[in-house]
Amino acid sequence: MFWQRIISALIGIPVLILLAYFGGIPLVIFVVLIAVVGLYELQRIYRRMHFQIPQFLVYGSAFLFPLLAYFTPGGREGGFLFTGMILMLILHLMLLVFAFPRFNISDLAASYLGSCYVSVLLSYLILIRKMIPHGFPLLLLVFLLTWACDIGAYSIGRRFGRRALCPNLSPRKTIEGSIGGILFCSGTAAVFQLFYPIFTYPKVLLFGFIVGCVVQIGDLVESAIKRMGKTKDSGVLIPGHGGILDRFDSLLFSAPVAYFFIKLILL
């Protein structure tokens, strides 16, 4: 399992960095594909909870939100994404009438939540890349901070972990590991600042701290969903890591939080 994780990382990380570098349509296609697979995995978990999901709306969101994020003129992305979310909500509610009684409130709530959780949050990878002139280094920084937090939490938790962070969801995650993840994340932000000084050190350290916190929340959110669906991994697509949601759960939180932090505080 360990070597599978290493090999997957050695292949996957350069691919992600190249996609971040090129941006544009290649990145959009990648985000759409990841959203489609992630939603497929989420639907498999939903079936274990006995939810019946309108698939054309769920998979439609995987195309709608990344395309809105990419093609919307700069500075207006937030308004267009919000419009897309309202449209998706109205379409879900219309099914109560036109497909009655096939779908109940729980089905439609789970479907809408899944569309926002996967498709909307992934779209912020595209929005970060569109930030001119620092789109690539900012997206690269988000990747690096997310990975640093995961590595720090795992390594410190494995060596020094004693007290469970959230035992009902993930018994192996510890408070010590959580602190280690945040420290690794902040340290990575400080090192990045040496090579690409976009911000001041207090701001970039705060950025690292906040990303380190939300990365772990994203991981716990997916753990909660899997617990409710009584499944260990969301899928088996990535050897040693599980499914797409297992690997991108942290980015689902770090990308949008990083985007708003950069917009409101850093730049």
Phi and psi restraints in degrees (value plus and minus 20) as a CYANA .aco file:
   2 PHE   PHI     -81.9   -41.9
   2 PHE   PSI     -67.5   -27.5
   3 TRP   PHI     -89.5   -49.5
   3 TRP   PSI     -51.0   -11.0
   4 GLN   PHI     -82.6   -42.6
   4 GLN   PSI     -61.2   -21.2
   5 ARG   PHI     -83.6   -43.6
   5 ARG   PSI     -61.5   -21.5
   6 ILE   PHI     -84.4   -44.4
   6 ILE   PSI     -67.1   -27.1
   7 ILE   PHI     -83.4   -43.4
   7 ILE   PSI     -63.0   -23.0
   8 SER   PHI     -80.8   -40.8
   8 SER   PSI     -60.3   -20.3
   9 ALA   PHI     -87.5   -47.5
   9 ALA   PSI     -60.3   -20.3
  10 LEU   PHI     -84.8   -44.8
  10 LEU   PSI     -47.7    -7.7
  11 ILE   PHI    -107.4   -67.4
  11 ILE   PSI     -65.2   -25.2
  12 GLY   PHI     -93.2   -53.2
  12 GLY   PSI     -59.2   -19.2
  13 ILE   PHI     -83.6   -43.6
  13 ILE   PSI     -68.1   -28.1
  14 PRO   PHI     -80.1   -40.1
  14 PRO   PSI     -55.7   -15.7
  15 VAL   PHI     -83.5   -43.5
  15 VAL   PSI     -64.7   -24.7
  16 LEU   PHI     -83.1   -43.1
  16 LEU   PSI     -61.0   -21.0
  17 ILE   PHI     -85.4   -45.4
  17 ILE   PSI     -61.4   -21.4
  18 LEU   PHI     -83.1   -43.1
  18 LEU   PSI     -62.5   -22.5
  19 LEU   PHI     -83.9   -43.9
  19 LEU   PSI     -59.7   -19.7
  20 ALA   PHI     -84.5   -44.5
  20 ALA   PSI     -57.0   -17.0
  21 TYR   PHI     -87.0   -47.0
  21 TYR   PSI     -68.3   -28.3
  22 PHE   PHI     -94.8   -54.8
  22 PHE   PSI     -56.5   -16.5
  23 GLY   PHI      38.6    78.6
  23 GLY   PSI    -168.4  -128.4
  24 GLY   PHI      37.4    77.4
  24 GLY   PSI    -166.6  -126.6
  25 ILE   PHI     -80.1   -40.1
  25 ILE   PSI     -62.0   -22.0
  26 PRO   PHI     -76.1   -36.1
  26 PRO   PSI     -61.7   -21.7
  27 LEU   PHI     -87.9   -47.9
  27 LEU   PSI     -59.3   -19.3
  28 VAL   PHI     -82.2   -42.2
  28 VAL   PSI     -66.1   -26.1
  29 ILE   PHI     -80.4   -40.4
  29 ILE   PSI     -62.2   -22.2
  30 PHE   PHI     -82.1   -42.1
  30 PHE   PSI     -66.2   -26.2
  31 VAL   PHI     -82.8   -42.8
  31 VAL   PSI     -61.3   -21.3
  32 VAL   PHI     -81.4   -41.4
  32 VAL   PSI     -65.5   -25.5
  33 LEU   PHI     -83.2   -43.2
  33 LEU   PSI     -63.6   -23.6
  34 ILE   PHI     -83.3   -43.3
  34 ILE   PSI     -60.0   -20.0
  35 ALA   PHI     -84.6   -44.6
  35 ALA   PSI     -62.7   -22.7
  36 VAL   PHI     -81.9   -41.9
  36 VAL   PSI     -67.7   -27.7
  37 VAL   PHI     -87.0   -47.0
  37 VAL   PSI     -61.0   -21.0
  38 GLY   PHI     -81.5   -41.5
  38 GLY   PSI     -60.1   -20.1
  39 LEU   PHI     -89.5   -49.5
  39 LEU   PSI     -55.2   -15.2
  40 TYR   PHI     -81.1   -41.1
  40 TYR   PSI     -65.2   -25.2
  41 GLU   PHI     -83.6   -43.6
  41 GLU   PSI     -60.5   -20.5
  42 LEU   PHI     -83.9   -43.9
  42 LEU   PSI     -59.3   -19.3
  43 GLN   PHI     -84.7   -44.7
  43 GLN   PSI     -55.0   -15.0
  44 ARG   PHI     -82.4   -42.4
  44 ARG   PSI     -59.2   -19.2
  45 ILE   PHI     -88.4   -48.4
  45 ILE   PSI     -60.8   -20.8
  46 TYR   PHI     -80.0   -40.0
  46 TYR   PSI     -56.8   -16.8
  47 ARG   PHI     -82.2   -42.2
  47 ARG   PSI     -53.9   -13.9
  48 ARG   PHI     -87.7   -47.7
  48 ARG   PSI     -43.0    -3.0
  49 MET   PHI    -112.1   -72.1
  49 MET   PSI     -18.5    21.5
  50 HIS   PHI      48.9    88.9
  50 HIS   PSI      12.2    52.2
  51 PHE   PHI    -109.3   -69.3
  51 PHE   PSI     122.9   162.9
  52 GLN   PHI    -130.5   -90.5
  52 GLN   PSI      93.6   133.6
  53 ILE   PHI    -126.6   -86.6
  53 ILE   PSI     113.4   153.4
  54 PRO   PHI     -90.7   -50.7
  54 PRO   PSI      79.8   119.8
  55 GLN   PHI     -85.3   -45.3
  55 GLN   PSI     -54.0   -14.0
  56 PHE   PHI     -85.4   -45.4
  56 PHE   PSI     -50.2   -10.2
  57 LEU   PHI     -97.3   -57.3
  57 LEU   PSI     -62.8   -22.8
  58 VAL   PHI     -83.0   -43.0
  58 VAL   PSI     -71.4   -31.4
  59 TYR   PHI     -91.4   -51.4
  59 TYR   PSI     -47.6    -7.6
  60 GLY   PHI     -82.2   -42.2
  60 GLY   PSI     -54.6   -14.6
  61 SER   PHI     -84.7   -44.7
  61 SER   PSI     -49.5    -9.5
  62 ALA   PHI     -85.1   -45.1
  62 ALA   PSI     -43.2    -3.2
  63 PHE   PHI    -116.7   -76.7
  63 PHE   PSI     -60.6   -20.6
  64 LEU   PHI     -80.7   -40.7
  64 LEU   PSI     -74.9   -34.9
  65 PHE   PHI     -92.6   -52.6
  65 PHE   PSI     -62.7   -22.7
  66 PRO   PHI     -81.8   -41.8
  66 PRO   PSI     -57.7   -17.7
  67 LEU   PHI     -88.5   -48.5
  67 LEU   PSI     -58.4   -18.4
  68 LEU   PHI     -81.5   -41.5
  68 LEU   PSI     -63.9   -23.9
  69 ALA   PHI     -81.6   -41.6
  69 ALA   PSI     -56.5   -16.5
  70 TYR   PHI    -102.8   -62.8
  70 TYR   PSI     -64.8   -24.8
  71 PHE   PHI    -108.3   -68.3
  71 PHE   PSI     -34.9     5.1
  72 THR   PHI     -88.0   -48.0
  72 THR   PSI     116.2   156.2
  73 PRO   PHI     -77.8   -37.8
  73 PRO   PSI     127.5   167.5
  74 GLY   PHI     -75.4   -35.4
  74 GLY   PSI     115.7   155.7
  75 GLY   PHI      72.7   112.7
  75 GLY   PSI     -33.1     6.9
  76 ARG   PHI    -136.2   -96.2
  76 ARG   PSI     -11.7    28.3
  77 GLU   PHI     -81.9   -41.9
  77 GLU   PSI     -61.0   -21.0
  78 GLY   PHI     -79.3   -39.3
  78 GLY   PSI     -64.3   -24.3
  79 GLY   PHI     -85.1   -45.1
  79 GLY   PSI     -58.8   -18.8
  80 PHE   PHI     -91.8   -51.8
  80 PHE   PSI     -58.6   -18.6
  81 LEU   PHI     -84.2   -44.2
  81 LEU   PSI     -60.1   -20.1
  82 PHE   PHI     -83.8   -43.8
  82 PHE   PSI     -61.0   -21.0
  83 THR   PHI     -80.6   -40.6
  83 THR   PSI     -62.9   -22.9
  84 GLY   PHI     -81.6   -41.6
  84 GLY   PSI     -58.1   -18.1
  85 MET   PHI     -86.8   -46.8
  85 MET   PSI     -59.8   -19.8
  86 ILE   PHI     -86.1   -46.1
  86 ILE   PSI     -62.2   -22.2
  87 LEU   PHI     -80.5   -40.5
  87 LEU   PSI     -64.3   -24.3
  88 MET   PHI     -83.5   -43.5
  88 MET   PSI     -57.7   -17.7
  89 LEU   PHI     -84.5   -44.5
  89 LEU   PSI     -64.7   -24.7
  90 ILE   PHI     -82.8   -42.8
  90 ILE   PSI     -61.7   -21.7
  91 LEU   PHI     -83.2   -43.2
  91 LEU   PSI     -58.8   -18.8
  92 HIS   PHI     -84.3   -44.3
  92 HIS   PSI     -62.9   -22.9
  93 LEU   PHI     -88.4   -48.4
  93 LEU   PSI     -52.1   -12.1
  94 MET   PHI     -83.9   -43.9
  94 MET   PSI     -46.8    -6.8
  95 LEU   PHI     -85.7   -45.7
  95 LEU   PSI     -45.5    -5.5
  96 LEU   PHI     -79.6   -39.6
  96 LEU   PSI     -52.2   -12.2
  97 VAL   PHI    -109.7   -69.7
  97 VAL   PSI     -73.9   -33.9
  98 PHE   PHI    -103.0   -63.0
  98 PHE   PSI     -34.6     5.4
  99 ALA   PHI    -139.2   -99.2
  99 ALA   PSI      -3.7    36.3
 100 PHE   PHI     -82.5   -42.5
 100 PHE   PSI     115.6   155.6
 101 PRO   PHI    -123.9   -83.9
 101 PRO   PSI      13.6    53.6
 102 ARG   PHI     -81.3   -41.3
 102 ARG   PSI     -63.6   -23.6
 103 PHE   PHI    -131.0   -91.0
 103 PHE   PSI     116.6   156.6
 104 ASN   PHI    -121.0   -81.0
 104 ASN   PSI     158.7   198.7
 105 ILE   PHI     -80.4   -40.4
 105 ILE   PSI     -60.4   -20.4
 106 SER   PHI     -83.3   -43.3
 106 SER   PSI     -61.0   -21.0
 107 ASP   PHI     -80.0   -40.0
 107 ASP   PSI     -68.4   -28.4
 108 LEU   PHI     -91.3   -51.3
 108 LEU   PSI     -55.1   -15.1
 109 ALA   PHI     -84.4   -44.4
 109 ALA   PSI     -63.1   -23.1
 110 ALA   PHI     -84.3   -44.3
 110 ALA   PSI     -59.4   -19.4
 111 SER   PHI     -84.9   -44.9
 111 SER   PSI     -67.0   -27.0
 112 TYR   PHI     -86.1   -46.1
 112 TYR   PSI     -61.8   -21.8
 113 LEU   PHI     -80.3   -40.3
 113 LEU   PSI     -63.9   -23.9
 114 GLY   PHI     -83.6   -43.6
 114 GLY   PSI     -59.8   -19.8
 115 SER   PHI     -81.6   -41.6
 115 SER   PSI     -62.3   -22.3
 116 CYS   PHI     -93.0   -53.0
 116 CYS   PSI     -62.8   -22.8
 117 TYR   PHI     -80.1   -40.1
 117 TYR   PSI     -64.3   -24.3
 118 VAL   PHI    -113.5   -73.5
 118 VAL   PSI     -78.8   -38.8
 119 SER   PHI     -91.3   -51.3
 119 SER   PSI     -65.5   -25.5
 120 VAL   PHI     -87.9   -47.9
 120 VAL   PSI     -68.4   -28.4
 121 LEU   PHI     -86.2   -46.2
 121 LEU   PSI     -57.5   -17.5
 122 LEU   PHI     -84.2   -44.2
 122 LEU   PSI     -49.7    -9.7
 123 SER   PHI     -82.9   -42.9
 123 SER   PSI     -40.4    -0.4
 124 TYR   PHI     -90.8   -50.8
 124 TYR   PSI     -37.4     2.6
 125 LEU   PHI     -82.2   -42.2
 125 LEU   PSI     -59.9   -19.9
 126 ILE   PHI     -88.5   -48.5
 126 ILE   PSI     -61.8   -21.8
 127 LEU   PHI     -84.1   -44.1
 127 LEU   PSI     -59.2   -19.2
 128 ILE   PHI     -83.9   -43.9
 128 ILE   PSI     -62.4   -22.4
 129 ARG   PHI     -84.7   -44.7
 129 ARG   PSI     -45.9    -5.9
 130 LYS   PHI    -100.5   -60.5
 130 LYS   PSI     -24.4    15.6
 131 MET   PHI     -92.1   -52.1
 131 MET   PSI      86.6   126.6
 132 ILE   PHI    -108.6   -68.6
 132 ILE   PSI     116.0   156.0
 133 PRO   PHI    -120.0   -80.0
 133 PRO   PSI      -8.0    32.0
 134 HIS   PHI    -128.8   -88.8
 134 HIS   PSI       3.1    43.1
 135 GLY   PHI     -78.1   -38.1
 135 GLY   PSI     -69.0   -29.0
 136 PHE   PHI     -85.1   -45.1
 136 PHE   PSI     -71.9   -31.9
 137 PRO   PHI     -81.8   -41.8
 137 PRO   PSI     -53.5   -13.5
 138 LEU   PHI     -87.5   -47.5
 138 LEU   PSI     -63.6   -23.6
 139 LEU   PHI     -86.4   -46.4
 139 LEU   PSI     -59.3   -19.3
 140 LEU   PHI     -81.1   -41.1
 140 LEU   PSI     -60.7   -20.7
 141 LEU   PHI     -82.3   -42.3
 141 LEU   PSI     -61.8   -21.8
 142 VAL   PHI     -81.8   -41.8
 142 VAL   PSI     -63.9   -23.9
 143 PHE   PHI     -78.6   -38.6
 143 PHE   PSI     -69.8   -29.8
 144 LEU   PHI     -82.6   -42.6
 144 LEU   PSI     -61.9   -21.9
 145 LEU   PHI     -86.1   -46.1
 145 LEU   PSI     -59.6   -19.6
 146 THR   PHI     -83.7   -43.7
 146 THR   PSI     -66.5   -26.5
 147 TRP   PHI     -86.1   -46.1
 147 TRP   PSI     -60.3   -20.3
 148 ALA   PHI     -82.0   -42.0
 148 ALA   PSI     -60.2   -20.2
 149 CYS   PHI     -85.1   -45.1
 149 CYS   PSI     -64.0   -24.0
 150 ASP   PHI     -81.3   -41.3
 150 ASP   PSI     -65.3   -25.3
 151 ILE   PHI     -85.1   -45.1
 151 ILE   PSI     -65.3   -25.3
 152 GLY   PHI     -83.6   -43.6
 152 GLY   PSI     -63.5   -23.5
 153 ALA   PHI     -84.5   -44.5
 153 ALA   PSI     -59.4   -19.4
 154 TYR   PHI     -89.2   -49.2
 154 TYR   PSI     -69.5   -29.5
 155 SER   PHI     -89.3   -49.3
 155 SER   PSI     -65.6   -25.6
 156 ILE   PHI     -89.9   -49.9
 156 ILE   PSI     -60.6   -20.6
 157 GLY   PHI     -83.1   -43.1
 157 GLY   PSI     -59.9   -19.9
 158 ARG   PHI     -87.4   -47.4
 158 ARG   PSI     -55.2   -15.2
 159 ARG   PHI    -106.7   -66.7
 159 ARG   PSI     -61.6   -21.6
 160 PHE   PHI    -139.1   -99.1
 160 PHE   PSI     -24.2    15.8
 161 GLY   PHI     -83.4   -43.4
 161 GLY   PSI     108.6   148.6
 162 ARG   PHI    -149.6  -109.6
 162 ARG   PSI     -62.0   -22.0
 163 ARG   PHI    -124.2   -84.2
 163 ARG   PSI     108.1   148.1
 164 ALA   PHI     -87.4   -47.4
 164 ALA   PSI     116.6   156.6
 165 LEU   PHI     -98.1   -58.1
 165 LEU   PSI     -67.3   -27.3
 166 CYS   PHI    -168.5  -128.5
 166 CYS   PSI      56.7    96.7
 167 PRO   PHI     -81.4   -41.4
 167 PRO   PSI     -48.3    -8.3
 168 ASN   PHI     -91.7   -51.7
 168 ASN   PSI     -43.5    -3.5
 169 LEU   PHI    -123.8   -83.8
 169 LEU   PSI     -66.6   -26.6
 170 SER   PHI    -165.9  -125.9
 170 SER   PSI      69.3   109.3
 171 PRO   PHI     -79.8   -39.8
 171 PRO   PSI     -45.3    -5.3
 172 ARG   PHI    -101.1   -61.1
 172 ARG   PSI     -36.4     3.6
 173 LYS   PHI    -100.7   -60.7
 173 LYS   PSI     112.3   152.3
 174 THR   PHI    -140.2  -100.2
 174 THR   PSI     142.1   182.1
 175 ILE   PHI     -83.8   -43.8
 175 ILE   PSI     -60.8   -20.8
 176 GLU   PHI     -82.2   -42.2
 176 GLU   PSI     -61.6   -21.6
 177 GLY   PHI     -84.5   -44.5
 177 GLY   PSI     -58.7   -18.7
 178 SER   PHI     -81.8   -41.8
 178 SER   PSI     -64.4   -24.4
 179 ILE   PHI     -83.7   -43.7
 179 ILE   PSI     -60.6   -20.6
 180 GLY   PHI     -81.5   -41.5
 180 GLY   PSI     -60.3   -20.3
 181 GLY   PHI     -82.0   -42.0
 181 GLY   PSI     -62.8   -22.8
 182 ILE   PHI     -86.0   -46.0
 182 ILE   PSI     -60.9   -20.9
 183 LEU   PHI     -85.8   -45.8
 183 LEU   PSI     -62.9   -22.9
 184 PHE   PHI     -81.6   -41.6
 184 PHE   PSI     -60.3   -20.3
 185 CYS   PHI     -85.3   -45.3
 185 CYS   PSI     -66.1   -26.1
 186 SER   PHI     -85.8   -45.8
 186 SER   PSI     -59.0   -19.0
 187 GLY   PHI     -84.3   -44.3
 187 GLY   PSI     -60.0   -20.0
 188 THR   PHI     -84.4   -44.4
 188 THR   PSI     -59.5   -19.5
 189 ALA   PHI     -82.5   -42.5
 189 ALA   PSI     -60.2   -20.2
 190 ALA   PHI     -85.8   -45.8
 190 ALA   PSI     -61.7   -21.7
 191 VAL   PHI     -85.8   -45.8
 191 VAL   PSI     -61.2   -21.2
 192 PHE   PHI     -80.2   -40.2
 192 PHE   PSI     -56.8   -16.8
 193 GLN   PHI     -82.2   -42.2
 193 GLN   PSI     -50.0   -10.0
 194 LEU   PHI     -84.7   -44.7
 194 LEU   PSI     -57.2   -17.2
 195 PHE   PHI    -112.8   -72.8
 195 PHE   PSI     -45.7    -5.7
 196 TYR   PHI    -161.8  -121.8
 196 TYR   PSI      60.3   100.3
 197 PRO   PHI     -97.4   -57.4
 197 PRO   PSI      60.9   100.9
 198 ILE   PHI    -104.2   -64.2
 198 ILE   PSI     -57.5   -17.5
 199 PHE   PHI    -136.8   -96.8
 199 PHE   PSI     158.3   198.3
 200 THR   PHI    -103.8   -63.8
 200 THR   PSI     139.4   179.4
 201 TYR   PHI     -82.4   -42.4
 201 TYR   PSI     -62.6   -22.6
 202 PRO   PHI     -78.0   -38.0
 202 PRO   PSI     -59.9   -19.9
 203 LYS   PHI     -89.2   -49.2
 203 LYS   PSI     -62.5   -22.5
 204 VAL   PHI     -91.1   -51.1
 204 VAL   PSI     -51.9   -11.9
 205 LEU   PHI     -88.8   -48.8
 205 LEU   PSI     -59.5   -19.5
 206 LEU   PHI     -84.1   -44.1
 206 LEU   PSI     -59.9   -19.9
 207 PHE   PHI     -78.7   -38.7
 207 PHE   PSI     -67.6   -27.6
 208 GLY   PHI     -81.7   -41.7
 208 GLY   PSI     -60.2   -20.2
 209 PHE   PHI     -83.3   -43.3
 209 PHE   PSI     -66.7   -26.7
 210 ILE   PHI     -86.4   -46.4
 210 ILE   PSI     -64.9   -24.9
 211 VAL   PHI     -82.0   -42.0
 211 VAL   PSI     -60.0   -20.0
 212 GLY   PHI     -80.5   -40.5
 212 GLY   PSI     -54.0   -14.0
 213 CYS   PHI     -92.7   -52.7
 213 CYS   PSI     -68.4   -28.4
 214 VAL   PHI     -92.9   -52.9
 214 VAL   PSI     -47.5    -7.5
 215 VAL   PHI     -78.1   -38.1
 215 VAL   PSI     -62.9   -22.9
 216 GLN   PHI     -92.8   -52.8
 216 GLN   PSI     -52.0   -12.0
 217 ILE   PHI     -85.1   -45.1
 217 ILE   PSI     -62.4   -22.4
 218 GLY   PHI     -79.4   -39.4
 218 GLY   PSI     -60.5   -20.5
 219 ASP   PHI     -84.0   -44.0
 219 ASP   PSI     -62.2   -22.2
 220 LEU   PHI     -89.8   -49.8
 220 LEU   PSI     -53.3   -13.3
 221 VAL   PHI     -81.4   -41.4
 221 VAL   PSI     -66.8   -26.8
 222 GLU   PHI     -85.4   -45.4
 222 GLU   PSI     -55.6   -15.6
 223 SER   PHI     -80.7   -40.7
 223 SER   PSI     -59.9   -19.9
 224 ALA   PHI     -84.1   -44.1
 224 ALA   PSI     -62.8   -22.8
 225 ILE   PHI     -82.8   -42.8
 225 ILE   PSI     -63.5   -23.5
 226 LYS   PHI     -86.7   -46.7
 226 LYS   PSI     -57.0   -17.0
 227 ARG   PHI     -81.1   -41.1
 227 ARG   PSI     -63.9   -23.9
 228 MET   PHI     -86.4   -46.4
 228 MET   PSI     -50.3   -10.3
 229 GLY   PHI    -110.5   -70.5
 229 GLY   PSI     -17.9    22.1
 230 LYS   PHI      32.9    72.9
 230 LYS   PSI      30.6    70.6
 231 THR   PHI    -155.8  -115.8
 231 THR   PSI     128.2   168.2
 232 LYS   PHI    -103.3   -63.3
 232 LYS   PSI     -68.7   -28.7
 233 ASP   PHI    -141.8  -101.8
 233 ASP   PSI     130.5   170.5
 234 SER   PHI     -92.4   -52.4
 234 SER   PSI     -43.6    -3.6
 235 GLY   PHI    -190.7  -150.7
 235 GLY   PSI    -188.1  -148.1
 236 VAL   PHI    -152.0  -112.0
 236 VAL   PSI      -2.1    37.9
 237 LEU   PHI     -86.4   -46.4
 237 LEU   PSI     -57.5   -17.5
 238 ILE   PHI    -126.6   -86.6
 238 ILE   PSI      90.0   130.0
 239 PRO   PHI     -75.9   -35.9
 239 PRO   PSI     110.1   150.1
 240 GLY   PHI      64.8   104.8
 240 GLY   PSI     -33.5     6.5
 241 HIS   PHI    -137.6   -97.6
 241 HIS   PSI     -44.4    -4.4
 242 GLY   PHI      82.5   122.5
 242 GLY   PSI    -150.7  -110.7
 243 GLY   PHI    -120.7   -80.7
 243 GLY   PSI    -196.1  -156.1
 244 ILE   PHI     -81.8   -41.8
 244 ILE   PSI     -64.5   -24.5
 245 LEU   PHI     -84.5   -44.5
 245 LEU   PSI     -54.8   -14.8
 246 ASP   PHI     -83.0   -43.0
 246 ASP   PSI     -53.4   -13.4
 247 ARG   PHI    -111.1   -71.1
 247 ARG   PSI     -49.7    -9.7
 248 PHE   PHI    -126.6   -86.6
 248 PHE   PSI     -14.0    26.0
 249 ASP   PHI     -79.9   -39.9
 249 ASP   PSI     -56.5   -16.5
 250 SER   PHI     -90.0   -50.0
 250 SER   PSI     -61.8   -21.8
 251 LEU   PHI     -85.4   -45.4
 251 LEU   PSI     -48.2    -8.2
 252 LEU   PHI     -80.0   -40.0
 252 LEU   PSI     -46.2    -6.2
 253 PHE   PHI    -120.7   -80.7
 253 PHE   PSI     -60.2   -20.2
 254 SER   PHI     -87.7   -47.7
 254 SER   PSI     -54.9   -14.9
 255 ALA   PHI     -85.0   -45.0
 255 ALA   PSI     -73.6   -33.6
 256 PRO   PHI     -86.3   -46.3
 256 PRO   PSI     -58.7   -18.7
 257 VAL   PHI     -84.6   -44.6
 257 VAL   PSI     -61.9   -21.9
 258 ALA   PHI     -82.1   -42.1
 258 ALA   PSI     -61.8   -21.8
 259 TYR   PHI     -79.0   -39.0
 259 TYR   PSI     -69.9   -29.9
 260 PHE   PHI     -89.8   -49.8
 260 PHE   PSI     -55.4   -15.4
 261 PHE   PHI     -84.8   -44.8
 261 PHE   PSI     -63.2   -23.2
 262 ILE   PHI     -82.9   -42.9
 262 ILE   PSI     -65.1   -25.1
 263 LYS   PHI     -84.3   -44.3
 263 LYS   PSI     -64.0   -24.0
 264 LEU   PHI    -110.4   -70.4
 264 LEU   PSI     -47.0    -7.0
 265 ILE   PHI    -143.6  -103.6
 265 ILE   PSI     -65.3   -25.3
 266 LEU   PHI     -97.8   -57.8
 266 LEU   PSI     -62.5   -22.5
